[in-house]
Amino acid sequence: MRNLAILTLLLLGSAPAVAQKDQSPLTANITRESESSPSWTFNSGNDVWTLCQKVDLHTGSGRAYRGFCMGYIKGIAEVLDFQKQIHLPVHVTNGRLYDTVMNWLSSHAENRRLAALDVLYLALRQSFPPAAKQ
């Protein structure tokens, strides 16, 4: 139930709240990074692909984007698992979920135009199919 509440928060407005110009010291870096991006919301697979690739592993620039993406993907994955649409292994990491989605988007560029939730569903279901019914 907690996972459903987290997903609801993500989908109903936590993303726009992150991008607001809050001047607190804790969010100053996130705000500066978001100013270069038109949006921290995901409408399509293209949005997921674009925003989630903004990380420069050499400088660490864009870590907020990666963290946001990992949280978004994890929230969707947990809801899909709860609904028995996919079956997540007990100790699956956020990094593995992120890599699964990004690798799928890389291999299926023609499907990036689909809605973000559809893309995540397809990517996660391919790698984590639902458990067989007994």
Secondary structure in CASP SS format (residue, H / E / C, confidence):
PFRMAT SS
TARGET T0000
AUTHOR 0000-0000-0000
METHOD secondary structure of the structure
MODEL  1
M C 1.00
R H 1.00
N H 1.00
L H 1.00
A H 1.00
I H 1.00
L H 1.00
T H 1.00
L H 1.00
L H 1.00
L H 1.00
L H 1.00
G H 1.00
S H 1.00
A H 1.00
P H 1.00
A H 1.00
V H 1.00
A H 1.00
Q C 1.00
K C 1.00
D C 1.00
Q C 1.00
S C 1.00
P C 1.00
L C 1.00
T C 1.00
A H 1.00
N H 1.00
I H 1.00
T H 1.00
R H 1.00
E H 1.00
S H 1.00
E H 1.00
S C 1.00
S C 1.00
P C 1.00
S C 1.00
W C 1.00
T C 1.00
F C 1.00
N C 1.00
S E 1.00
G H 1.00
N H 1.00
D H 1.00
V H 1.00
W H 1.00
T H 1.00
L H 1.00
C H 1.00
Q C 1.00
K C 1.00
V C 1.00
D C 1.00
L C 1.00
H C 1.00
T C 1.00
G C 1.00
S C 1.00
G C 1.00
R H 1.00
A H 1.00
Y H 1.00
R H 1.00
G H 1.00
F H 1.00
C H 1.00
M H 1.00
G H 1.00
Y H 1.00
I H 1.00
K H 1.00
G H 1.00
I H 1.00
A H 1.00
E H 1.00
V H 1.00
L H 1.00
D H 1.00
F H 1.00
Q C 1.00
K C 1.00
Q C 1.00
I C 1.00
H C 1.00
L C 1.00
P C 1.00
V C 1.00
H C 1.00
V C 1.00
T C 1.00
N H 1.00
G H 1.00
R H 1.00
L H 1.00
Y H 1.00
D H 1.00
T H 1.00
V H 1.00
M H 1.00
N H 1.00
W H 1.00
L H 1.00
S H 1.00
S H 1.00
H C 1.00
A H 1.00
E H 1.00
N H 1.00
R C 1.00
R C 1.00
L C 1.00
A E 1.00
A H 1.00
L H 1.00
D H 1.00
V H 1.00
L H 1.00
Y H 1.00
L H 1.00
A H 1.00
L H 1.00
R H 1.00
Q H 1.00
S H 1.00
F C 1.00
P C 1.00
P C 1.00
A C 1.00
A C 1.00
K C 1.00
Q C 1.00
END
